[in-house]
Amino acid sequence: MVKSELVQKLCRLHINILRKDIEKIVEIIVSEMSAALCKNEAVEIRGWGRMKIIIRKARLGRNPKNSTTVSVPEKRAIKWKMSKILYNRLNKNFTENKIPVNY
């Protein structure tokens, strides 16, 4: 799902709110999450998951085209951990043994 699909679905669910207002709300949420991550703050949405910034150390990598060694600098990345609620929703069929196992 992309942002425009999310806006469209929200418009269908809340017909009394204008589309431009929903677009603005979604944009504010995304920008606030980005701003918090830029300030090294964790972002947690209960029932969905938690995002936080980690720092990947500098390392030596390999260029796949010509196999030369390349220095990869230190960089920041996002680490996401899903909530237990989402984990259970995603793995419901697996834990209830409803999926047949073919060997």
N, CA, C and O atoms as a GROMACS GRO file, in nm:
protein
  412
    1MET      N    1   0.085  -0.118   0.000
    1MET     CA    2   0.000   0.000   0.000
    1MET      C    3   0.089   0.124   0.000
    1MET      O    4   0.183   0.135   0.078
    2VAL      N    5   0.057   0.214  -0.087
    2VAL     CA    6   0.129   0.342  -0.093
    2VAL      C    7   0.042   0.450  -0.029
    2VAL      O    8  -0.075   0.427   0.002
    3LYS      N    9   0.101   0.567  -0.010
    3LYS     CA   10   0.031   0.674   0.062
    3LYS      C   11  -0.100   0.713  -0.005
    3LYS      O   12  -0.199   0.738   0.065
    4SER      N   13  -0.104   0.718  -0.137
    4SER     CA   14  -0.228   0.756  -0.206
    4SER      C   15  -0.338   0.652  -0.184
    4SER      O   16  -0.456   0.687  -0.174
    5GLU      N   17  -0.300   0.524  -0.178
    5GLU     CA   18  -0.399   0.420  -0.150
    5GLU      C   19  -0.453   0.432  -0.008
    5GLU      O   20  -0.571   0.410   0.017
    6LEU      N   21  -0.365   0.466   0.086
    6LEU     CA   22  -0.408   0.487   0.224
    6LEU      C   23  -0.507   0.604   0.232
    6LEU      O   24  -0.609   0.594   0.300
    7VAL      N   25  -0.476   0.713   0.165
    7VAL     CA   26  -0.566   0.829   0.163
    7VAL      C   27  -0.700   0.791   0.102
    7VAL      O   28  -0.805   0.828   0.154
    8GLN      N   29  -0.696   0.717  -0.007
    8GLN     CA   30  -0.820   0.676  -0.074
    8GLN      C   31  -0.905   0.588   0.017
    8GLN      O   32  -1.027   0.605   0.024
    9LYS      N   33  -0.842   0.495   0.088
    9LYS     CA   34  -0.916   0.406   0.179
    9LYS      C   35  -0.976   0.486   0.295
    9LYS      O   36  -1.090   0.462   0.335
   10LEU      N   37  -0.900   0.580   0.348
   10LEU     CA   38  -0.952   0.665   0.456
   10LEU      C   39  -1.068   0.751   0.408
   10LEU      O   40  -1.162   0.775   0.483
   11CYS      N   41  -1.062   0.797   0.284
   11CYS     CA   42  -1.172   0.875   0.228
   11CYS      C   43  -1.299   0.791   0.217
   11CYS      O   44  -1.409   0.840   0.244
   12ARG      N   45  -1.283   0.665   0.179
   12ARG     CA   46  -1.400   0.577   0.171
   12ARG      C   47  -1.458   0.546   0.309
   12ARG      O   48  -1.579   0.532   0.324
   13LEU      N   49  -1.371   0.536   0.410
   13LEU     CA   50  -1.418   0.506   0.546
   13LEU      C   51  -1.482   0.626   0.613
   13LEU      O   52  -1.574   0.612   0.692
   14HIS      N   53  -1.432   0.746   0.582
   14HIS     CA   54  -1.480   0.869   0.648
   14HIS      C   55  -1.527   0.966   0.540
   14HIS      O   56  -1.455   1.059   0.503
   15ILE      N   57  -1.647   0.943   0.490
   15ILE     CA   58  -1.698   1.022   0.378
   15ILE      C   59  -1.731   1.166   0.418
   15ILE      O   60  -1.745   1.252   0.330
   16ASN      N   61  -1.742   1.194   0.548
   16ASN     CA   62  -1.776   1.330   0.591
   16ASN      C   63  -1.652   1.419   0.603
   16ASN      O   64  -1.665   1.538   0.631
   17ILE      N   65  -1.532   1.364   0.581
   17ILE     CA   66  -1.409   1.444   0.586
   17ILE      C   67  -1.359   1.462   0.443
   17ILE      O   68  -1.358   1.367   0.364
   18LEU      N   69  -1.320   1.583   0.410
   18LEU     CA   70  -1.271   1.614   0.276
   18LEU      C   71  -1.139   1.542   0.246
   18LEU      O   72  -1.058   1.519   0.335
   19ARG      N   73  -1.121   1.508   0.119
   19ARG     CA   74  -0.999   1.438   0.078
   19ARG      C   75  -0.873   1.520   0.108
   19ARG      O   76  -0.773   1.464   0.153
   20LYS      N   77  -0.878   1.650   0.083
   20LYS     CA   78  -0.760   1.733   0.107
   20LYS      C   79  -0.724   1.737   0.256
   20LYS      O   80  -0.607   1.748   0.291
   21ASP      N   81  -0.825   1.728   0.343
   21ASP     CA   82  -0.799   1.724   0.487
   21ASP      C   83  -0.733   1.591   0.526
   21ASP      O   84  -0.641   1.590   0.608
   22ILE      N   85  -0.780   1.482   0.469
   22ILE     CA   86  -0.720   1.351   0.497
   22ILE      C   87  -0.577   1.347   0.446
   22ILE      O   88  -0.488   1.294   0.513
   23GLU      N   89  -0.553   1.402   0.326
   23GLU     CA   90  -0.416   1.407   0.272
   23GLU      C   91  -0.325   1.486   0.364
   23GLU      O   92  -0.211   1.446   0.387
   24LYS      N   93  -0.374   1.597   0.418
   24LYS     CA   94  -0.295   1.680   0.509
   24LYS      C   95  -0.266   1.606   0.639
   24LYS      O   96  -0.154   1.613   0.691
   25ILE      N   97  -0.365   1.533   0.692
   25ILE     CA   98  -0.346   1.456   0.815
   25ILE      C   99  -0.239   1.349   0.795
   25ILE      O  100  -0.149   1.334   0.879
   26VAL      N  101  -0.248   1.276   0.686
   26VAL     CA  102  -0.149   1.170   0.657
   26VAL      C  103  -0.010   1.232   0.641
   26VAL      O  104   0.088   1.178   0.691
   27GLU      N  105  -0.002   1.345   0.572
   27GLU     CA  106   0.126   1.413   0.552
   27GLU      C  107   0.186   1.459   0.685
   27GLU      O  108   0.306   1.448   0.706
   28ILE      N  109   0.102   1.510   0.775
   28ILE     CA  110   0.150   1.554   0.906
   28ILE      C  111   0.202   1.435   0.986
   28ILE      O  112   0.307   1.445   1.049
   29ILE      N  113   0.131   1.324   0.983
   29ILE     CA  114   0.175   1.205   1.056
   29ILE      C  115   0.311   1.158   1.006
   29ILE      O  116   0.401   1.130   1.084
   30VAL      N  117   0.325   1.149   0.874
   30VAL     CA  118   0.452   1.102   0.816
   30VAL      C  119   0.566   1.199   0.848
   30VAL      O  120   0.676   1.156   0.883
   31SER      N  121   0.540   1.328   0.836
   31SER     CA  122   0.646   1.426   0.863
   31SER      C  123   0.685   1.428   1.011
   31SER      O  124   0.802   1.445   1.043
   32GLU      N  125   0.590   1.411   1.100
   32GLU     CA  126   0.622   1.407   1.244
   32GLU      C  127   0.701   1.282   1.280
   32GLU      O  128   0.792   1.288   1.363
   33MET      N  129   0.668   1.170   1.216
   33MET     CA  130   0.746   1.048   1.240
   33MET      C  131   0.888   1.066   1.188
   33MET      O  132   0.984   1.025   1.254
   34SER      N  133   0.903   1.126   1.070
   34SER     CA  134   1.036   1.151   1.014
   34SER      C  135   1.116   1.246   1.102
   34SER      O  136   1.235   1.224   1.126
   35ALA      N  137   1.052   1.351   1.149
   35ALA     CA  138   1.121   1.448   1.235
   35ALA      C  139   1.167   1.383   1.365
   35ALA      O  140   1.278   1.410   1.411
   36ALA      N  141   1.084   1.298   1.424
   36ALA     CA  142   1.122   1.230   1.547
   36ALA      C  143   1.241   1.138   1.523
   36ALA      O  144   1.334   1.132   1.605
   37LEU      N  145   1.240   1.065   1.412
   37LEU     CA  146   1.352   0.976   1.381
   37LEU      C  147   1.479   1.055   1.354
   37LEU      O  148   1.588   1.010   1.390
   38CYS      N  149   1.468   1.171   1.291
   38CYS     CA  150   1.586   1.256   1.267
   38CYS      C  151   1.647   1.307   1.397
   38CYS      O  152   1.767   1.334   1.402
   39LYS      N  153   1.565   1.320   1.501
   39LYS     CA  154   1.613   1.364   1.632
   39LYS      C  155   1.653   1.246   1.720
   39LYS      O  156   1.671   1.262   1.841
   40ASN      N  157   1.669   1.127   1.660
   40ASN     CA  158   1.706   1.003   1.731
   40ASN      C  159   1.603   0.962   1.836
   40ASN      O  160   1.639   0.897   1.935
   41GLU      N  161   1.479   0.997   1.816
   41GLU     CA  162   1.372   0.954   1.904
   41GLU      C  163   1.305   0.830   1.843
   41GLU      O  164   1.292   0.820   1.721
   42ALA      N  165   1.264   0.737   1.928
   42ALA     CA  166   1.192   0.619   1.880
   42ALA      C  167   1.047   0.657   1.851
   42ALA      O  168   0.990   0.744   1.916
   43VAL      N  169   0.989   0.590   1.752
   43VAL     CA  170   0.849   0.611   1.717
   43VAL      C  171   0.777   0.479   1.743
   43VAL      O  172   0.811   0.376   1.685
   44GLU      N  173   0.678   0.483   1.830
   44GLU     CA  174   0.604   0.362   1.864
   44GLU      C  175   0.456   0.382   1.838
   44GLU      O  176   0.396   0.479   1.885
   45ILE      N  177   0.399   0.291   1.761
   45ILE     CA  178   0.255   0.291   1.736
   45ILE      C  179   0.203   0.160   1.792
   45ILE      O  180   0.230   0.053   1.737
   46ARG      N  181   0.130   0.169   1.901
   46ARG     CA  182   0.080   0.050   1.969
   46ARG      C  183  -0.003  -0.035   1.876
   46ARG      O  184  -0.088   0.016   1.803
   47GLY      N  185   0.022  -0.164   1.878
   47GLY     CA  186  -0.052  -0.256   1.794
   47GLY      C  187   0.009  -0.272   1.655
   47GLY      O  188  -0.036  -0.358   1.579
   48TRP      N  189   0.110  -0.190   1.621
   48TRP     CA  190   0.174  -0.199   1.489
   48TRP      C  191   0.323  -0.226   1.502
   48TRP      O  192   0.374  -0.322   1.445
   49GLY      N  193   0.395  -0.141   1.577
   49GLY     CA  194   0.537  -0.165   1.593
   49GLY      C  195   0.612  -0.042   1.641
   49GLY      O  196   0.554   0.061   1.674
   50ARG      N  197   0.745  -0.058   1.644
   50ARG     CA  198   0.832   0.046   1.693
   50ARG      C  199   0.949   0.065   1.596
   50ARG      O  200   1.009  -0.032   1.551
   51MET      N  201   0.981   0.191   1.566
   51MET     CA  202   1.095   0.223   1.481
   51MET      C  203   1.194   0.304   1.563
   51MET      O  204   1.156   0.391   1.642
   52LYS      N  205   1.322   0.274   1.542
   52LYS     CA  206   1.426   0.354   1.606
   52LYS      C  207   1.547   0.358   1.515
   52LYS      O  208   1.562   0.275   1.425
   53ILE      N  209   1.634   0.455   1.539
   53ILE     CA  210   1.753   0.474   1.459
   53ILE      C  211   1.867   0.391   1.518
   53ILE      O  212   1.890   0.391   1.639
   54ILE      N  213   1.938   0.320   1.429
   54ILE     CA  214   2.060   0.251   1.469
   54ILE      C  215   2.173   0.305   1.383
   54ILE      O  216   2.149   0.360   1.276
   55ILE      N  217   2.295   0.290   1.429
   55ILE     CA  218   2.411   0.335   1.352
   55ILE      C  219   2.486   0.212   1.304
   55ILE      O  220   2.531   0.130   1.384
   56ARG      N  221   2.500   0.202   1.173
   56ARG     CA  222   2.578   0.093   1.113
   56ARG      C  223   2.722   0.139   1.105
   56ARG      O  224   2.751   0.246   1.052
   57LYS      N  225   2.812   0.058   1.156
   57LYS     CA  226   2.953   0.093   1.160
   57LYS      C  227   3.012   0.093   1.018
   57LYS      O  228   2.962   0.028   0.927
   58ALA      N  229   3.121   0.168   1.004
   58ALA     CA  230   3.194   0.169   0.878
   58ALA      C  231   3.256   0.030   0.856
   58ALA      O  232   3.294  -0.038   0.952
   59ARG      N  233   3.264  -0.011   0.729
   59ARG     CA  234   3.316  -0.144   0.699
   59ARG      C  235   3.375  -0.145   0.559
   59ARG      O  236   3.362  -0.050   0.482
   60LEU      N  237   3.441  -0.255   0.529
   60LEU     CA  238   3.492  -0.275   0.395
   60LEU      C  239   3.393  -0.360   0.319
   60LEU      O  240   3.351  -0.465   0.367
   61GLY      N  241   3.355  -0.316   0.200
   61GLY     CA  242   3.262  -0.389   0.115
   61GLY      C  243   3.331  -0.429  -0.014
   61GLY      O  244   3.449  -0.402  -0.034
   62ARG      N  245   3.256  -0.493  -0.102
   62ARG     CA  246   3.310  -0.537  -0.230
   62ARG      C  247   3.220  -0.488  -0.341
   62ARG      O  248   3.098  -0.503  -0.334
   63ASN      N  249   3.279  -0.430  -0.443
   63ASN     CA  250   3.205  -0.387  -0.561
   63ASN      C  251   3.172  -0.512  -0.643
   63ASN      O  252   3.264  -0.580  -0.688
   64PRO      N  253   3.044  -0.544  -0.664
   64PRO     CA  254   3.010  -0.667  -0.736
   64PRO      C  255   3.048  -0.666  -0.884
   64PRO      O  256   3.060  -0.772  -0.945
   65LYS      N  257   3.066  -0.548  -0.942
   65LYS     CA  258   3.101  -0.542  -1.084
   65LYS      C  259   3.244  -0.587  -1.111
   65LYS      O  260   3.270  -0.663  -1.204
   66ASN      N  261   3.337  -0.538  -1.028
   66ASN     CA  262   3.477  -0.568  -1.056
   66ASN      C  263   3.553  -0.627  -0.937
   66ASN      O  264   3.675  -0.641  -0.943
   67SER      N  265   3.484  -0.662  -0.830
   67SER     CA  266   3.540  -0.727  -0.711
   67SER      C  267   3.646  -0.645  -0.638
   67SER      O  268   3.727  -0.702  -0.565
   68THR      N  269   3.646  -0.515  -0.656
   68THR     CA  270   3.741  -0.432  -0.582
   68THR      C  271   3.685  -0.401  -0.444
   68THR      O  272   3.563  -0.396  -0.423
   69THR      N  273   3.776  -0.381  -0.350
   69THR     CA  274   3.736  -0.349  -0.213
   69THR      C  275   3.699  -0.202  -0.204
   69THR      O  276   3.770  -0.115  -0.256
   70VAL      N  277   3.587  -0.174  -0.139
   70VAL     CA  278   3.536  -0.038  -0.127
   70VAL      C  279   3.511  -0.009   0.020
   70VAL      O  280   3.463  -0.096   0.093
   71SER      N  281   3.542   0.111   0.063
   71SER     CA  282   3.515   0.153   0.200
   71SER      C  283   3.372   0.204   0.210
   71SER      O  284   3.334   0.298   0.140
   72VAL      N  285   3.291   0.142   0.296
   72VAL     CA  286   3.152   0.184   0.317
   72VAL      C  287   3.149   0.266   0.446
   72VAL      O  288   3.184   0.214   0.552
   73PRO      N  289   3.107   0.392   0.441
   73PRO     CA  290   3.111   0.478   0.560
   73PRO      C  291   3.002   0.442   0.662
   73PRO      O  292   2.907   0.370   0.631
   74GLU      N  293   3.020   0.493   0.783
   74GLU     CA  294   2.919   0.476   0.888
   74GLU      C  295   2.792   0.547   0.845
   74GLU      O  296   2.797   0.654   0.784
   75LYS      N  297   2.676   0.487   0.876
   75LYS     CA  298   2.550   0.550   0.839
   75LYS      C  299   2.440   0.514   0.937
   75LYS      O  300   2.450   0.416   1.012
   76ARG      N  301   2.335   0.594   0.934
   76ARG     CA  302   2.219   0.570   1.019
   76ARG      C  303   2.115   0.492   0.941
   76ARG      O  304   2.098   0.513   0.821
   77ALA      N  305   2.046   0.402   1.010
   77ALA     CA  306   1.941   0.323   0.947
   77ALA      C  307   1.826   0.308   1.046
   77ALA      O  308   1.841   0.334   1.165
   78ILE      N  309   1.711   0.265   0.995
   78ILE     CA  310   1.594   0.244   1.080
   78ILE      C  311   1.581   0.096   1.112
   78ILE      O  312   1.590   0.011   1.023
   79LYS      N  313   1.559   0.067   1.239
   79LYS     CA  314   1.531  -0.070   1.282
   79LYS      C  315   1.385  -0.072   1.324
   79LYS      O  316   1.341   0.010   1.405
   80TRP      N  317   1.310  -0.168   1.269
   80TRP     CA  318   1.168  -0.178   1.299
   80TRP      C  319   1.141  -0.311   1.367
   80TRP      O  320   1.190  -0.415   1.324
   81LYS      N  321   1.062  -0.306   1.472
   81LYS     CA  322   1.022  -0.428   1.542
   81LYS      C  323   0.870  -0.427   1.551
   81LYS      O  324   0.811  -0.331   1.601
   82MET      N  325   0.808  -0.534   1.502
   82MET     CA  326   0.662  -0.539   1.504
   82MET      C  327   0.611  -0.569   1.645
   82MET      O  328   0.680  -0.630   1.726
   83SER      N  329   0.489  -0.525   1.672
   83SER     CA  330   0.428  -0.550   1.802
   83SER      C  331   0.382  -0.695   1.811
   83SER      O  332   0.369  -0.763   1.710
   84LYS      N  333   0.358  -0.739   1.932
   84LYS     CA  334   0.308  -0.875   1.952
   84LYS      C  335   0.170  -0.894   1.890
   84LYS      O  336   0.138  -1.002   1.841
   85ILE      N  337   0.089  -0.789   1.893
   85ILE     CA  338  -0.045  -0.796   1.835
   85ILE      C  339  -0.036  -0.820   1.684
   85ILE      O  340  -0.105  -0.908   1.632
   86LEU      N  341   0.048  -0.744   1.615
   86LEU     CA  342   0.065  -0.762   1.471
   86LEU      C  343   0.129  -0.899   1.442
   86LEU      O  344   0.089  -0.967   1.348
   87TYR      N  345   0.226  -0.938   1.522
   87TYR     CA  346   0.290  -1.068   1.504
   87TYR      C  347   0.187  -1.180   1.513
   87TYR      O  348   0.186  -1.272   1.430
   88ASN      N  349   0.100  -1.173   1.612
   88ASN     CA  350  -0.002  -1.276   1.628
   88ASN      C  351  -0.103  -1.275   1.513
   88ASN      O  352  -0.148  -1.381   1.469
   89ARG      N  353  -0.140  -1.156   1.464
   89ARG     CA  354  -0.232  -1.148   1.350
   89ARG      C  355  -0.169  -1.208   1.224
   89ARG      O  356  -0.237  -1.278   1.149
   90LEU      N  357  -0.041  -1.180   1.202
   90LEU     CA  358   0.026  -1.233   1.084
   90LEU      C  359   0.046  -1.384   1.090
   90LEU      O  360   0.042  -1.452   0.987
   91ASN      N  361   0.068  -1.436   1.209
   91ASN     CA  362   0.102  -1.578   1.224
   91ASN      C  363  -0.012  -1.661   1.280
   91ASN      O  364   0.010  -1.771   1.330
   92LYS      N  365  -0.134  -1.611   1.274
   92LYS     CA  366  -0.250  -1.680   1.330
   92LYS      C  367  -0.267  -1.819   1.270
   92LYS      O  368  -0.286  -1.915   1.344
   93ASN      N  369  -0.260  -1.831   1.137
   93ASN     CA  370  -0.280  -1.960   1.073
   93ASN      C  371  -0.168  -2.058   1.103
   93ASN      O  372  -0.190  -2.179   1.108
   94PHE      N  373  -0.048  -2.006   1.122
   94PHE     CA  374   0.065  -2.094   1.151
   94PHE      C  375   0.055  -2.152   1.292
   94PHE      O  376   0.085  -2.269   1.313
   95THR      N  377   0.012  -2.070   1.388
   95THR     CA  378   0.005  -2.117   1.526
   95THR      C  379  -0.113  -2.209   1.550
   95THR      O  380  -0.111  -2.291   1.643
   96GLU      N  381  -0.216  -2.197   1.467
   96GLU     CA  382  -0.332  -2.284   1.483
   96GLU      C  383  -0.322  -2.411   1.399
   96GLU      O  384  -0.416  -2.490   1.396
   97ASN      N  385  -0.210  -2.430   1.331
   97ASN     CA  386  -0.185  -2.550   1.247
   97ASN      C  387  -0.291  -2.567   1.140
   97ASN      O  388  -0.328  -2.681   1.109
   98LYS      N  389  -0.341  -2.460   1.083
   98LYS     CA  390  -0.441  -2.470   0.976
   98LYS      C  391  -0.376  -2.486   0.840
   98LYS      O  392  -0.443  -2.524   0.743
   99ILE      N  393  -0.248  -2.458   0.831
   99ILE     CA  394  -0.181  -2.470   0.701
   99ILE      C  395  -0.123  -2.611   0.691
   99ILE      O  396  -0.045  -2.652   0.777
  100PRO      N  397  -0.161  -2.686   0.587
  100PRO     CA  398  -0.112  -2.822   0.575
  100PRO      C  399   0.037  -2.825   0.542
  100PRO      O  400   0.088  -2.741   0.468
  101VAL      N  401   0.104  -2.923   0.598
  101VAL     CA  402   0.247  -2.939   0.576
  101VAL      C  403   0.265  -3.056   0.479
  101VAL      O  404   0.225  -3.169   0.509
  102ASN      N  405   0.324  -3.029   0.363
  102ASN     CA  406   0.347  -3.133   0.261
  102ASN      C  407   0.495  -3.165   0.257
  102ASN      O  408   0.577  -3.077   0.230
  103TYR      N  409   0.530  -3.288   0.284
  103TYR     CA  410   0.670  -3.329   0.278
  103TYR      C  411   0.696  -3.418   0.162
  103TYR      O  412   0.809  -3.462   0.141
   0.00000   0.00000   0.00000
